Structures are given as structure tokens and as C-alpha cells.
Amino acid sequence: MFEALKSRLTTPRRGGRTRNNVLAECSDLARLDRLRRHAQDRDTRQRADARYRALLVGGDVSLHVNDRIGAVEVCTDEAVLAYVARSAREEVVRRAALDRLRSDRVLMEVALNDPIARLRRHAVTMMHDTELLQQVLDRGHPEDPRIARDAGRRLRELQV
């Protein structure tokens, strides 16, 4: 399967379809993931990565939200998870990425910037770095004082 897609990408087809067109039209997350990690050509890896990320965050309506959540749930790339947690259109997709993250710095960004209060508060409950929690406590969220309160509560939990 991987070889078939790879050959389609490296050999131009009749009708002017180029490697870039094939990648731009591909909606198979598993194939794109393999290409972005294993293709020998750097340009192919970069284009596959860009398409993969765009599909995960919902920049293309060709994939159902449940397919994107499923892909996030098996993703092991922290950079991709961070990107999805920050950028996905739907709250449920951002939440799925948040639940897989191990980076307190990204959790702090979400706690301070996500438009959905539930996700901001969830990010605070997942944090373990006391210095970053202190930053959340100090900065808070301009429209949601609960974020600072939650950060203070989480700090106390970790210090016990």
C-alpha cells in the first residue's frame, strides 16, 4: 500500500497530475503519516506532514470528525499533538489532543488562550510543572478568573 502511493507520488501520471496534486488530494491519514515519517524525499515528507496536520485540525472537510479523533488518539508525535491541541476547529479534537499531551508548556498555552473555558480548565488540571502553574496563576485569563483559581488549587495539590 505504501509503495503504491509512493510510486504515484514519484512518477507523474498522464493528465498532468503531479506529486503535489496527489498529496494535496490525499485524505488517508495513515498513508500521510507513513509518508511524512518515512519518505526519502524531504519535500515529500514536508508536504505529507502539512497535509496530515491540515486534515487533523479540520482544514479540509473531506474527513469526518470521528476519523480525526481516531487519528489523534493513535498519534505519538508530540509536535503534531501540540499543533492539534492549539489549532483544531472542533473542541472535541482539541480535547483528544490535550489528553495525549505530555508538555506542560503547551498545556499552559491552552489554559491561557483556548476560546473554550472547559478546555482551559482541563488543561490546568493536567499540568504538573509548578513554575508554569505559577505563571498561569499570575497571568490568569482576562475573561475567566476561574483559570487562576484552578491554577492555585492545582499548585496546592502538587505541593502537598
RACORHU-V149392 format. One record per residue. RES is the residue in one letter. PSI is psi in radians with two decimals (none if undefined). Layout:
RES;PSI / RES;PSI
//
This chain:
M;-0.82 / F;-0.73 / E;-0.67 / A;-0.79 / L;-0.70 / K;-0.76 / S;-0.62 / R;-0.55 / L;-0.57 / T;-0.30 / T;2.04 / P;2.44 / R;2.85 / R;2.64 / G;0.14 / G;0.19 / R;2.09 / T;3.01 / R;-0.71 / N;-0.68 / N;-0.74 / V;-0.79 / L;-0.71 / A;-0.45 / E;-0.21 / C;2.30 / S;0.20 / D;1.77 / L;-0.67 / A;-0.76 / R;-0.80 / L;-0.69 / D;-0.78 / R;-0.76 / L;-0.74 / R;-0.42 / R;-0.53 / H;-0.16 / A;2.47 / Q;-0.59 / D;2.16 / R;-0.73 / D;-0.72 / T;-0.74 / R;-0.78 / Q;-0.75 / R;-0.69 / A;-0.69 / D;-0.76 / A;-0.75 / R;-0.74 / Y;-0.86 / R;-0.73 / A;-0.72 / L;-0.73 / L;-0.67 / V;-0.09 / G;0.39 / G;-0.06 / D;2.24 / V;0.14 / S;-0.25 / L;2.42 / H;2.62 / V;-0.63 / N;-0.57 / D;-0.69 / R;-0.69 / I;-0.76 / G;-0.71 / A;-0.68 / V;-0.67 / E;-0.37 / V;-0.06 / C;2.39 / T;-0.01 / D;1.92 / E;-0.62 / A;-0.71 / V;-0.77 / L;-0.72 / A;-0.75 / Y;-0.78 / V;-0.71 / A;-0.56 / R;-0.53 / S;-0.24 / A;2.54 / R;-0.76 / E;2.48 / E;-0.72 / V;-0.55 / V;-0.74 / R;-0.70 / R;-0.75 / A;-0.70 / A;-0.73 / L;-0.74 / D;-0.31 / R;-0.19 / L;2.58 / R;0.06 / S;1.95 / D;-0.49 / R;-0.76 / V;-0.70 / L;-0.68 / M;-0.76 / E;-0.76 / V;-0.76 / A;-0.57 / L;-0.38 / N;-0.28 / D;2.48 / P;-0.25 / I;2.11 / A;-0.71 / R;-0.75 / L;-0.66 / R;-0.81 / R;-0.67 / H;-0.73 / A;-0.71 / V;-0.73 / T;-0.36 / M;-0.21 / M;2.57 / H;-0.29 / D;1.99 / T;-0.58 / E;-0.74 / L;-0.64 / L;-0.68 / Q;-0.68 / Q;-0.71 / V;-0.73 / L;-0.78 / D;-0.71 / R;-0.68 / G;-2.93 / H;2.28 / P;-0.51 / E;0.03 / D;1.62 / P;-0.26 / R;-0.48 / I;-0.80 / A;-0.74 / R;-0.77 / D;-0.70 / A;-0.73 / G;-0.74 / R;-0.76 / R;-0.66 / L;-0.81 / R;-0.71 / E;-0.73 / L;-0.46 / Q;-0.21 / V;none
//
